[in-house]
Amino acid sequence: MKELSVKELFELKKNDLVLSIVNNHTTLEKSITDASLHRPSLAITGFFQKFPYRRIQILGETEIIYLQSLPEDTLYDRMKEIMMFNIPCFIISKGLSVPNQMEYIANELNIGILSSRLSTGRLFWALSRFLFDYFNPSLTIHGTLVDVFGVGILLTGKSGIGKSECALELIERGHGFVSDDLTTIKSRDINLVGFSQKDFGYFMEVRGVGIIDIERMFGIQSVRKETIIDVQVELMQWNENMDYERIGIGGEKTDMLGIKIPIINIPVSPGKNVAVIIEVIAMNHILKTFGYDAAQNMQQKLLEEIQKKTRK
C-alpha cells in the first residue's frame, strides 16, 4: 500500500497550501494511507460511530469556535478521546489558533498539527486533488506523447518504428512535446493524464543523432508538462495481409486504468507522411467531440441516396 508521511506532505505542499507546523516537529512521522479528508464536526461533539480516523482531519472556523466555547475540562476530555484514535494529523484552516489543550495532547500522543492560511474550502479542494493524484494507481508504457491541436496523442509501437521521428516532425510543425520513450499515465477524474518520467528536462533520442533538448532547440512553447491523453495511435509495419480500418465507424477502444480511449492502428511504410496523418486524427477527434462524425455522416448520406433510388 502506498504511504505518505505527514512530514513528506508538509515538505511537498508547504508553499502551495501555505503550511506551518503548530506543535512539535517530532509528531510528523505518522503515515497517511487514505486519500480522502474529513472534517470531524460530529467527533468533537462526542459522536464517534463511523469516525474515519485514518484520514487527515481538517478543522475550520466552525470547529475551532465550537472547541473554544467548551469548558476547559470538557475540551480536554473531548480532544483526548478523539486523539486516542490513530489519526495521522490535523490541519487547521485560515491560520486559526488552536486551544492549548489540543496542542498539549497532540504532543503527548504524537499527532501532528499543521496550520494553513488558506480558507477551508480552498484547502479541502487543493489537498484532496493532491492526495487523490498521489494515491492514484499509475502505469508507465513505452510510448511518446504529443499535444496536437490540443489533443493528446500517445504514439506507441515497436522500438525503431519511428515514434520519436514522427513526434519530432510534429514539434517542427508547431505542436507540443510531452514525453519520449517512456510515458507515465495516471487517471484524474474521468481522464487519463500523461507526463514524462524524467523531471529534469525535455529530451528526445533520435537514432543516428543522439539526445536532443526539445525545449532549448524549439523553444518553451514547444513543450508541455503534462496533457490529457485522448487517442492512442499504434504505429506498425505495413502488412498487405492485414485488414486495416477503412471507414472508421465505431472504432476500437483501449482500456488504461479503467478508462477507455480510442486506439487507431496506422501502418508505416517508406514515403508515408505519418505526421500529417496524426494531425488529421487530432482534427477528426475534435470534430467528434463537437458531435460531427464524418464516417457516420457519409454512411447516412449513402443510405439516403439508396432510399431515393429504390423509390424510383
C-alpha positions as YAML, in Angstrom:
chain: A
units: angstrom
residues:
- id: 1
  name: MET
  ca: [0.00, 0.00, 0.00]
- id: 2
  name: LYS
  ca: [1.32, 3.43, -0.93]
- id: 3
  name: GLU
  ca: [2.03, 5.72, 2.02]
- id: 4
  name: LEU
  ca: [2.93, 9.35, 2.58]
- id: 5
  name: SER
  ca: [4.29, 10.62, 5.88]
- id: 6
  name: VAL
  ca: [2.94, 13.85, 7.35]
- id: 7
  name: LYS
  ca: [6.48, 15.25, 7.16]
- id: 8
  name: GLU
  ca: [6.67, 14.46, 3.42]
- id: 9
  name: LEU
  ca: [3.27, 16.08, 2.89]
- id: 10
  name: PHE
  ca: [4.47, 19.21, 4.68]
- id: 11
  name: GLU
  ca: [7.67, 19.41, 2.62]
- id: 12
  name: LEU
  ca: [5.84, 18.82, -0.68]
- id: 13
  name: LYS
  ca: [2.94, 21.23, -0.11]
- id: 14
  name: LYS
  ca: [4.12, 23.82, 2.41]
- id: 15
  name: ASN
  ca: [4.30, 26.53, -0.24]
- id: 16
  name: ASP
  ca: [1.16, 25.66, -2.21]
- id: 17
  name: LEU
  ca: [-1.00, 25.26, 0.91]
- id: 18
  name: VAL
  ca: [0.84, 27.93, 2.96]
- id: 19
  name: LEU
  ca: [1.50, 25.40, 5.73]
- id: 20
  name: SER
  ca: [3.26, 25.82, 9.05]
- id: 21
  name: ILE
  ca: [3.86, 23.39, 11.93]
- id: 22
  name: VAL
  ca: [1.92, 24.15, 15.12]
- id: 23
  name: ASN
  ca: [3.26, 21.57, 17.60]
- id: 24
  name: ASN
  ca: [6.47, 19.56, 17.96]
- id: 25
  name: HIS
  ca: [8.24, 18.60, 14.72]
- id: 26
  name: THR
  ca: [8.69, 15.06, 16.06]
- id: 27
  name: THR
  ca: [4.94, 14.43, 15.64]
- id: 28
  name: LEU
  ca: [5.13, 14.41, 11.83]
- id: 29
  name: GLU
  ca: [6.29, 10.82, 11.34]
- id: 30
  name: LYS
  ca: [2.84, 9.18, 11.06]
- id: 31
  name: SER
  ca: [1.77, 7.79, 7.69]
- id: 32
  name: ILE
  ca: [-1.15, 8.93, 5.56]
- id: 33
  name: THR
  ca: [-2.78, 5.98, 3.77]
- id: 34
  name: ASP
  ca: [-6.19, 7.42, 2.80]
- id: 35
  name: ALA
  ca: [-6.62, 9.98, 0.01]
- id: 36
  name: SER
  ca: [-9.89, 11.29, 1.50]
- id: 37
  name: LEU
  ca: [-10.15, 14.14, 4.01]
- id: 38
  name: HIS
  ca: [-12.55, 14.54, 6.94]
- id: 39
  name: ARG
  ca: [-14.00, 17.40, 8.96]
- id: 40
  name: PRO
  ca: [-14.64, 15.88, 12.43]
- id: 41
  name: SER
  ca: [-17.64, 18.04, 13.33]
- id: 42
  name: LEU
  ca: [-19.56, 15.13, 14.88]
- id: 43
  name: ALA
  ca: [-16.50, 13.68, 16.59]
- id: 44
  name: ILE
  ca: [-15.79, 16.88, 18.53]
- id: 45
  name: THR
  ca: [-19.36, 16.71, 19.87]
- id: 46
  name: GLY
  ca: [-18.67, 13.20, 21.18]
- id: 47
  name: PHE
  ca: [-20.22, 11.07, 18.40]
- id: 48
  name: PHE
  ca: [-17.66, 8.51, 17.17]
- id: 49
  name: GLN
  ca: [-19.74, 5.98, 15.27]
- id: 50
  name: LYS
  ca: [-18.27, 5.53, 11.76]
- id: 51
  name: PHE
  ca: [-15.49, 8.00, 12.61]
- id: 52
  name: PRO
  ca: [-12.98, 7.84, 9.69]
- id: 53
  name: TYR
  ca: [-9.95, 8.41, 11.90]
- id: 54
  name: ARG
  ca: [-7.41, 7.18, 9.30]
- id: 55
  name: ARG
  ca: [-7.99, 10.34, 7.25]
- id: 56
  name: ILE
  ca: [-6.41, 13.76, 7.69]
- id: 57
  name: GLN
  ca: [-8.74, 15.78, 9.93]
- id: 58
  name: ILE
  ca: [-9.49, 19.31, 8.71]
- id: 59
  name: LEU
  ca: [-10.61, 21.84, 11.33]
- id: 60
  name: GLY
  ca: [-12.23, 25.00, 10.01]
- id: 61
  name: GLU
  ca: [-13.59, 28.09, 11.71]
- id: 62
  name: THR
  ca: [-16.80, 26.33, 12.82]
- id: 63
  name: GLU
  ca: [-14.92, 23.53, 14.60]
- id: 64
  name: ILE
  ca: [-12.40, 25.85, 16.24]
- id: 65
  name: ILE
  ca: [-15.11, 28.23, 17.54]
- id: 66
  name: TYR
  ca: [-17.02, 25.25, 18.95]
- id: 67
  name: LEU
  ca: [-13.92, 23.89, 20.69]
- id: 68
  name: GLN
  ca: [-13.13, 27.30, 22.18]
- id: 69
  name: SER
  ca: [-16.68, 27.52, 23.54]
- id: 70
  name: LEU
  ca: [-16.30, 24.34, 25.60]
- id: 71
  name: PRO
  ca: [-15.33, 24.39, 29.29]
- id: 72
  name: GLU
  ca: [-11.63, 23.58, 29.72]
- id: 73
  name: ASP
  ca: [-12.16, 20.16, 31.31]
- id: 74
  name: THR
  ca: [-14.72, 19.15, 28.64]
- id: 75
  name: LEU
  ca: [-12.40, 20.36, 25.87]
- id: 76
  name: TYR
  ca: [-9.51, 18.35, 27.34]
- id: 77
  name: ASP
  ca: [-11.56, 15.15, 27.66]
- id: 78
  name: ARG
  ca: [-13.09, 15.52, 24.19]
- id: 79
  name: MET
  ca: [-9.77, 16.12, 22.41]
- id: 80
  name: LYS
  ca: [-8.08, 13.27, 24.26]
- id: 81
  name: GLU
  ca: [-10.93, 10.97, 23.29]
- id: 82
  name: ILE
  ca: [-10.54, 11.97, 19.63]
- id: 83
  name: MET
  ca: [-6.76, 11.64, 19.65]
- id: 84
  name: MET
  ca: [-6.85, 8.15, 21.15]
- id: 85
  name: PHE
  ca: [-7.71, 7.13, 17.60]
- id: 86
  name: ASN
  ca: [-4.76, 6.67, 15.25]
- id: 87
  name: ILE
  ca: [-5.24, 10.00, 13.45]
- id: 88
  name: PRO
  ca: [-2.40, 10.87, 11.02]
- id: 89
  name: CYS
  ca: [-2.65, 14.63, 11.64]
- id: 90
  name: PHE
  ca: [-4.86, 17.71, 11.98]
- id: 91
  name: ILE
  ca: [-4.74, 20.66, 9.59]
- id: 92
  name: ILE
  ca: [-6.25, 23.96, 10.72]
- id: 93
  name: SER
  ca: [-7.50, 26.33, 8.03]
- id: 94
  name: LYS
  ca: [-7.37, 30.18, 7.89]
- id: 95
  name: GLY
  ca: [-4.32, 30.25, 10.19]
- id: 96
  name: LEU
  ca: [-6.62, 29.94, 13.22]
- id: 97
  name: SER
  ca: [-5.17, 29.38, 16.69]
- id: 98
  name: VAL
  ca: [-5.74, 26.01, 18.32]
- id: 99
  name: PRO
  ca: [-6.62, 25.61, 22.02]
- id: 100
  name: ASN
  ca: [-3.60, 24.95, 24.26]
- id: 101
  name: GLN
  ca: [-5.12, 21.68, 25.50]
- id: 102
  name: MET
  ca: [-5.30, 20.37, 21.95]
- id: 103
  name: GLU
  ca: [-1.64, 21.16, 21.27]
- id: 104
  name: TYR
  ca: [-0.59, 19.59, 24.60]
- id: 105
  name: ILE
  ca: [-2.48, 16.33, 23.95]
- id: 106
  name: ALA
  ca: [-1.24, 16.16, 20.34]
- id: 107
  name: ASN
  ca: [2.36, 16.39, 21.56]
- id: 108
  name: GLU
  ca: [1.69, 13.78, 24.22]
- id: 109
  name: LEU
  ca: [0.09, 11.32, 21.76]
- id: 110
  name: ASN
  ca: [2.45, 12.12, 18.89]
- id: 111
  name: ILE
  ca: [-0.13, 13.57, 16.48]
- id: 112
  name: GLY
  ca: [0.94, 16.39, 14.19]
- id: 113
  name: ILE
  ca: [-0.94, 19.67, 13.88]
- id: 114
  name: LEU
  ca: [-0.41, 21.80, 10.79]
- id: 115
  name: SER
  ca: [-1.84, 25.21, 10.05]
- id: 116
  name: SER
  ca: [-2.79, 26.58, 6.62]
- id: 117
  name: ARG
  ca: [-3.60, 30.19, 5.74]
- id: 118
  name: LEU
  ca: [-5.99, 29.04, 3.01]
- id: 119
  name: SER
  ca: [-9.74, 29.13, 3.53]
- id: 120
  name: THR
  ca: [-11.33, 25.82, 4.49]
- id: 121
  name: GLY
  ca: [-12.88, 25.31, 1.05]
- id: 122
  name: ARG
  ca: [-9.67, 26.07, -0.88]
- id: 123
  name: LEU
  ca: [-7.60, 23.92, 1.49]
- id: 124
  name: PHE
  ca: [-10.03, 20.99, 1.18]
- id: 125
  name: TRP
  ca: [-10.11, 21.20, -2.62]
- id: 126
  name: ALA
  ca: [-6.35, 21.64, -3.18]
- id: 127
  name: LEU
  ca: [-5.30, 18.97, -0.67]
- id: 128
  name: SER
  ca: [-7.91, 16.47, -1.93]
- id: 129
  name: ARG
  ca: [-6.68, 16.93, -5.50]
- id: 130
  name: PHE
  ca: [-3.06, 16.38, -4.47]
- id: 131
  name: LEU
  ca: [-3.81, 13.28, -2.37]
- id: 132
  name: PHE
  ca: [-6.03, 11.62, -4.97]
- id: 133
  name: ASP
  ca: [-3.36, 12.25, -7.60]
- id: 134
  name: TYR
  ca: [-0.64, 10.91, -5.28]
- id: 135
  name: PHE
  ca: [-2.51, 7.74, -4.31]
- id: 136
  name: ASN
  ca: [-3.99, 7.08, -7.76]
- id: 137
  name: PRO
  ca: [-2.59, 3.98, -9.50]
- id: 138
  name: SER
  ca: [-0.28, 4.71, -12.42]
- id: 139
  name: LEU
  ca: [1.36, 2.84, -15.25]
- id: 140
  name: THR
  ca: [4.41, 3.52, -17.38]
- id: 141
  name: ILE
  ca: [4.41, 2.44, -21.00]
- id: 142
  name: HIS
  ca: [6.82, 2.54, -23.91]
- id: 143
  name: GLY
  ca: [5.43, 5.43, -25.93]
- id: 144
  name: THR
  ca: [5.81, 9.06, -27.00]
- id: 145
  name: LEU
  ca: [3.23, 11.67, -26.01]
- id: 146
  name: VAL
  ca: [2.50, 14.80, -28.02]
- id: 147
  name: ASP
  ca: [-0.12, 17.56, -27.98]
- id: 148
  name: VAL
  ca: [-1.56, 18.12, -31.45]
- id: 149
  name: PHE
  ca: [-4.10, 20.97, -31.76]
- id: 150
  name: GLY
  ca: [-4.86, 20.47, -28.06]
- id: 151
  name: VAL
  ca: [-5.49, 16.72, -28.49]
- id: 152
  name: GLY
  ca: [-3.22, 14.38, -26.50]
- id: 153
  name: ILE
  ca: [-1.85, 11.71, -28.88]
- id: 154
  name: LEU
  ca: [0.01, 8.73, -27.39]
- id: 155
  name: LEU
  ca: [2.29, 7.19, -30.05]
- id: 156
  name: THR
  ca: [3.05, 3.52, -29.41]
- id: 157
  name: GLY
  ca: [4.63, 0.72, -31.41]
- id: 158
  name: LYS
  ca: [7.71, -1.48, -31.56]
- id: 159
  name: SER
  ca: [11.12, 0.01, -30.90]
- id: 160
  name: GLY
  ca: [12.52, 1.62, -34.04]
- id: 161
  name: ILE
  ca: [9.13, 2.04, -35.75]
- id: 162
  name: GLY
  ca: [9.58, 5.83, -35.86]
- id: 163
  name: LYS
  ca: [7.68, 7.24, -32.87]
- id: 164
  name: SER
  ca: [10.36, 9.80, -31.98]
- id: 165
  name: GLU
  ca: [10.86, 10.84, -35.61]
- id: 166
  name: CYS
  ca: [7.11, 11.34, -36.04]
- id: 167
  name: ALA
  ca: [6.97, 13.38, -32.82]
- id: 168
  name: LEU
  ca: [9.95, 15.45, -33.98]
- id: 169
  name: GLU
  ca: [8.19, 16.35, -37.24]
- id: 170
  name: LEU
  ca: [5.05, 17.29, -35.31]
- id: 171
  name: ILE
  ca: [7.09, 19.54, -33.00]
- id: 172
  name: GLU
  ca: [8.67, 21.17, -36.05]
- id: 173
  name: ARG
  ca: [5.14, 21.82, -37.34]
- id: 174
  name: GLY
  ca: [4.33, 23.74, -34.13]
- id: 175
  name: HIS
  ca: [2.82, 21.08, -31.88]
- id: 176
  name: GLY
  ca: [3.70, 20.28, -28.26]
- id: 177
  name: PHE
  ca: [6.05, 17.65, -26.85]
- id: 178
  name: VAL
  ca: [5.36, 15.94, -23.51]
- id: 179
  name: SER
  ca: [7.48, 12.79, -23.27]
- id: 180
  name: ASP
  ca: [9.61, 10.43, -25.32]
- id: 181
  name: ASP
  ca: [10.24, 6.70, -24.96]
- id: 182
  name: LEU
  ca: [8.62, 6.26, -21.51]
- id: 183
  name: THR
  ca: [5.32, 7.91, -20.59]
- id: 184
  name: THR
  ca: [3.75, 7.69, -17.14]
- id: 185
  name: ILE
  ca: [-0.05, 7.68, -17.06]
- id: 186
  name: LYS
  ca: [-2.44, 8.42, -14.19]
- id: 187
  name: SER
  ca: [-6.20, 8.64, -14.02]
- id: 188
  name: ARG
  ca: [-7.55, 12.03, -12.98]
- id: 189
  name: ASP
  ca: [-11.32, 12.35, -12.67]
- id: 190
  name: ILE
  ca: [-12.58, 10.71, -15.90]
- id: 191
  name: ASN
  ca: [-9.41, 11.41, -17.89]
- id: 192
  name: LEU
  ca: [-6.03, 9.83, -18.45]
- id: 193
  name: VAL
  ca: [-3.15, 12.24, -17.87]
- id: 194
  name: GLY
  ca: [0.29, 11.53, -19.26]
- id: 195
  name: PHE
  ca: [3.63, 13.04, -18.34]
- id: 196
  name: SER
  ca: [7.32, 12.27, -18.60]
- id: 197
  name: GLN
  ca: [9.16, 10.03, -16.16]
- id: 198
  name: LYS
  ca: [12.03, 12.49, -16.36]
- id: 199
  name: ASP
  ca: [11.71, 15.62, -14.24]
- id: 200
  name: PHE
  ca: [14.94, 17.27, -15.39]
- id: 201
  name: GLY
  ca: [14.05, 18.44, -18.89]
- id: 202
  name: TYR
  ca: [12.52, 17.63, -22.26]
- id: 203
  name: PHE
  ca: [14.94, 15.32, -24.03]
- id: 204
  name: MET
  ca: [14.45, 13.06, -27.05]
- id: 205
  name: GLU
  ca: [16.60, 10.32, -28.52]
- id: 206
  name: VAL
  ca: [16.89, 10.45, -32.31]
- id: 207
  name: ARG
  ca: [18.59, 7.40, -33.80]
- id: 208
  name: GLY
  ca: [21.76, 8.37, -35.64]
- id: 209
  name: VAL
  ca: [21.83, 11.82, -34.00]
- id: 210
  name: GLY
  ca: [21.66, 11.10, -30.29]
- id: 211
  name: ILE
  ca: [20.00, 13.05, -27.47]
- id: 212
  name: ILE
  ca: [18.48, 16.44, -28.28]
- id: 213
  name: ASP
  ca: [16.94, 19.04, -25.95]
- id: 214
  name: ILE
  ca: [13.49, 19.90, -27.35]
- id: 215
  name: GLU
  ca: [12.97, 22.94, -25.10]
- id: 216
  name: ARG
  ca: [16.33, 24.53, -25.99]
- id: 217
  name: MET
  ca: [16.08, 23.66, -29.67]
- id: 218
  name: PHE
  ca: [12.45, 24.62, -30.40]
- id: 219
  name: GLY
  ca: [11.61, 26.97, -27.51]
- id: 220
  name: ILE
  ca: [9.47, 26.85, -24.37]
- id: 221
  name: GLN
  ca: [6.26, 26.97, -26.44]
- id: 222
  name: SER
  ca: [7.08, 23.53, -27.88]
- id: 223
  name: VAL
  ca: [6.87, 21.61, -24.59]
- id: 224
  name: ARG
  ca: [4.11, 20.63, -22.18]
- id: 225
  name: LYS
  ca: [4.47, 19.40, -18.59]
- id: 226
  name: GLU
  ca: [1.53, 17.04, -18.99]
- id: 227
  name: THR
  ca: [-1.54, 16.53, -21.16]
- id: 228
  name: ILE
  ca: [-4.79, 14.58, -21.18]
- id: 229
  name: ILE
  ca: [-4.43, 11.51, -23.40]
- id: 230
  name: ASP
  ca: [-7.32, 11.50, -25.89]
- id: 231
  name: VAL
  ca: [-6.21, 8.97, -28.52]
- id: 232
  name: GLN
  ca: [-3.64, 6.19, -28.74]
- id: 233
  name: VAL
  ca: [-2.02, 5.72, -32.15]
- id: 234
  name: GLU
  ca: [-0.27, 2.39, -32.67]
- id: 235
  name: LEU
  ca: [2.40, 2.57, -35.40]
- id: 236
  name: MET
  ca: [3.06, -0.75, -37.13]
- id: 237
  name: GLN
  ca: [4.90, -2.07, -40.15]
- id: 238
  name: TRP
  ca: [2.78, -2.29, -43.32]
- id: 239
  name: ASN
  ca: [1.43, -5.79, -43.89]
- id: 240
  name: GLU
  ca: [-0.60, -6.37, -47.04]
- id: 241
  name: ASN
  ca: [-2.37, -9.33, -45.43]
- id: 242
  name: MET
  ca: [-3.69, -7.27, -42.52]
- id: 243
  name: ASP
  ca: [-7.18, -5.80, -42.66]
- id: 244
  name: TYR
  ca: [-6.81, -2.11, -41.72]
- id: 245
  name: GLU
  ca: [-9.70, 0.19, -40.84]
- id: 246
  name: ARG
  ca: [-11.04, 1.85, -44.00]
- id: 247
  name: ILE
  ca: [-14.20, 3.66, -42.89]
- id: 248
  name: GLY
  ca: [-13.85, 4.39, -39.17]
- id: 249
  name: ILE
  ca: [-17.38, 3.59, -37.98]
- id: 250
  name: GLY
  ca: [-17.41, 2.51, -34.35]
- id: 251
  name: GLY
  ca: [-13.66, 2.26, -33.85]
- id: 252
  name: GLU
  ca: [-11.55, 0.24, -31.43]
- id: 253
  name: LYS
  ca: [-11.04, 1.24, -27.80]
- id: 254
  name: THR
  ca: [-8.21, 0.51, -25.42]
- id: 255
  name: ASP
  ca: [-8.53, 0.36, -21.64]
- id: 256
  name: MET
  ca: [-5.98, 2.02, -19.36]
- id: 257
  name: LEU
  ca: [-6.56, 2.22, -15.60]
- id: 258
  name: GLY
  ca: [-10.26, 1.54, -16.17]
- id: 259
  name: ILE
  ca: [-10.69, 4.39, -18.68]
- id: 260
  name: LYS
  ca: [-11.33, 3.67, -22.36]
- id: 261
  name: ILE
  ca: [-9.92, 5.81, -25.17]
- id: 262
  name: PRO
  ca: [-9.87, 5.32, -28.97]
- id: 263
  name: ILE
  ca: [-6.93, 3.40, -30.45]
- id: 264
  name: ILE
  ca: [-6.03, 3.75, -34.13]
- id: 265
  name: ASN
  ca: [-3.62, 1.42, -35.94]
- id: 266
  name: ILE
  ca: [-1.52, 3.23, -38.56]
- id: 267
  name: PRO
  ca: [0.59, 1.18, -40.99]
- id: 268
  name: VAL
  ca: [4.01, 2.72, -41.62]
- id: 269
  name: SER
  ca: [5.73, 2.42, -44.99]
- id: 270
  name: PRO
  ca: [8.52, 4.36, -46.79]
- id: 271
  name: GLY
  ca: [7.39, 7.77, -48.04]
- id: 272
  name: LYS
  ca: [4.27, 7.86, -45.87]
- id: 273
  name: ASN
  ca: [3.86, 11.18, -44.03]
- id: 274
  name: VAL
  ca: [2.73, 9.89, -40.65]
- id: 275
  name: ALA
  ca: [2.87, 13.35, -39.01]
- id: 276
  name: VAL
  ca: [0.17, 14.68, -41.37]
- id: 277
  name: ILE
  ca: [-1.98, 11.63, -40.61]
- id: 278
  name: ILE
  ca: [-1.58, 12.30, -36.87]
- id: 279
  name: GLU
  ca: [-2.78, 15.89, -37.45]
- id: 280
  name: VAL
  ca: [-5.81, 14.53, -39.32]
- id: 281
  name: ILE
  ca: [-6.52, 12.12, -36.42]
- id: 282
  name: ALA
  ca: [-6.39, 15.04, -33.97]
- id: 283
  name: MET
  ca: [-8.68, 17.26, -36.07]
- id: 284
  name: ASN
  ca: [-11.11, 14.37, -36.62]
- id: 285
  name: HIS
  ca: [-11.20, 13.77, -32.86]
- id: 286
  name: ILE
  ca: [-12.02, 17.45, -32.28]
- id: 287
  name: LEU
  ca: [-14.89, 17.22, -34.79]
- id: 288
  name: LYS
  ca: [-16.24, 14.15, -32.99]
- id: 289
  name: THR
  ca: [-16.19, 15.96, -29.64]
- id: 290
  name: PHE
  ca: [-18.40, 18.61, -31.28]
- id: 291
  name: GLY
  ca: [-20.79, 15.91, -32.45]
- id: 292
  name: TYR
  ca: [-19.72, 15.51, -36.08]
- id: 293
  name: ASP
  ca: [-18.59, 12.05, -37.27]
- id: 294
  name: ALA
  ca: [-17.55, 12.05, -40.94]
- id: 295
  name: ALA
  ca: [-17.89, 8.26, -41.33]
- id: 296
  name: GLN
  ca: [-21.39, 8.19, -39.88]
- id: 297
  name: ASN
  ca: [-22.37, 11.27, -41.87]
- id: 298
  name: MET
  ca: [-21.20, 9.66, -45.11]
- id: 299
  name: GLN
  ca: [-23.00, 6.41, -44.25]
- id: 300
  name: GLN
  ca: [-26.21, 8.34, -43.62]
- id: 301
  name: LYS
  ca: [-25.91, 10.13, -46.97]
- id: 302
  name: LEU
  ca: [-25.32, 6.81, -48.77]
- id: 303
  name: LEU
  ca: [-28.40, 5.29, -47.12]
- id: 304
  name: GLU
  ca: [-30.47, 8.32, -48.13]
- id: 305
  name: GLU
  ca: [-29.18, 8.01, -51.70]
- id: 306
  name: ILE
  ca: [-30.04, 4.29, -51.81]
- id: 307
  name: GLN
  ca: [-33.53, 5.00, -50.48]
- id: 308
  name: LYS
  ca: [-34.09, 7.66, -53.17]
- id: 309
  name: LYS
  ca: [-33.08, 5.23, -55.93]
- id: 310
  name: THR
  ca: [-35.30, 2.42, -54.59]
- id: 311
  name: ARG
  ca: [-38.34, 4.75, -54.64]
- id: 312
  name: LYS
  ca: [-37.91, 5.47, -58.37]
...
